Amino acid sequence: MAARVPVLPQLIVRDMVPDDVPRVMEIELASYQFPWSDGIFRDCLRVGYVCCVAEIDHLIVGYAIMSTGAGEAHVLNLCVAKEWRTRGLGGQLLAHLLEFARSLGVAEAFLEVRPSNTSAVRLYQSAGFSQIGVRRGYYQAVGGREDAVVLRRTLAKRR
């Protein structure tokens, strides 16, 4: 008898719209001790950052924000709802961002990550990001500040 492998419903990655922000905020508030505000997400939409959501069966299960300019991309926020983690959705969101950056002719992508967020560090390393530095005291943390690890990935040109 063959083993049963659970199949995920189809993941759709689409542009974020203002009506998505309340659900995005639910995920953000449940995921971080020091979350972004509603206003930050709305500002990212307003200024034209790359803002996308991941949906399964019409439910937003994750989101990602990236800025681009001067031949660079900067991943600003990427998050998957707790109940949907460890299923590869973060990797799919990241791949979507990087492919979009590549389509714009972006040569390099950067991001900061908390070293204490080991699952995110593993995700980014598995996607080809390498550490290029540390920003001391970058993140607010309980009892003080936490450093950020700065990561970079070179993007291959589209064929």
Long-range contacts (C-beta under 8 A, 24 or more apart in sequence): 8-56, 8-87, 9-56, 9-57, 10-56, 11-54, 11-55, 11-56, 11-61, 11-89, 11-92, 12-54, 12-55, 12-56, 13-52, 13-53, 13-54, 13-55, 13-92, 13-93, 13-96, 14-52, 14-53, 14-55, 15-51, 15-52, 15-53, 16-41, 16-45, 16-51, 16-52, 16-53, 16-63, 17-45, 18-42, 18-45, 20-53, 20-60, 20-63, 21-45, 23-53, 23-60, 24-53, 24-60, 24-63, 27-60, 27-61, 27-62, 27-63, 27-79, 27-80, 27-81, 28-79, 30-81, 30-82, 31-79, 31-81, 31-82, 32-79, 33-141, 33-142, 34-139, 34-140, 34-141, 36-77, 41-65, 44-76, 49-76, 50-97, 50-100, 50-101, 52-93, 52-96, 52-97, 54-80, 54-89, 54-92, 54-93, 56-84, 61-89, 62-89, 62-90, 62-93, 63-93, 64-93, 64-94, 64-96, 64-97, 66-97, 66-100, 66-101, 66-109, 68-101, 68-104, 68-106, 71-105, 71-106, 71-107, 71-108, 72-106, 72-107, 72-108, 72-109, 72-110, 73-97, 73-98, 73-101, 73-104, 73-106, 73-108, 73-109, 73-110, 73-155, 74-109, 74-110, 74-111, 75-109, 75-110, 75-111, 76-111, 78-120, 85-119, 90-120, 90-123, 91-123, 91-126, 91-127, 94-123, 94-124, 94-127, 95-127, 98-127, 98-153, 98-155, 101-155, 102-155, 102-156, 102-157, 102-158, 103-158, 105-157, 106-155, 107-154, 107-155, 108-152, 108-153, 108-154, 108-155, 109-152, 109-153, 109-155, 110-150, 110-151, 110-152, 111-150, 111-151, 112-138, 112-148, 112-149, 112-150, 112-151, 113-148, 113-149, 113-151, 114-139, 114-146, 114-147, 114-148, 114-149, 115-146, 115-147, 115-148, 115-149, 116-146, 121-149, 124-151, 125-151, 127-153, 128-153, 129-153
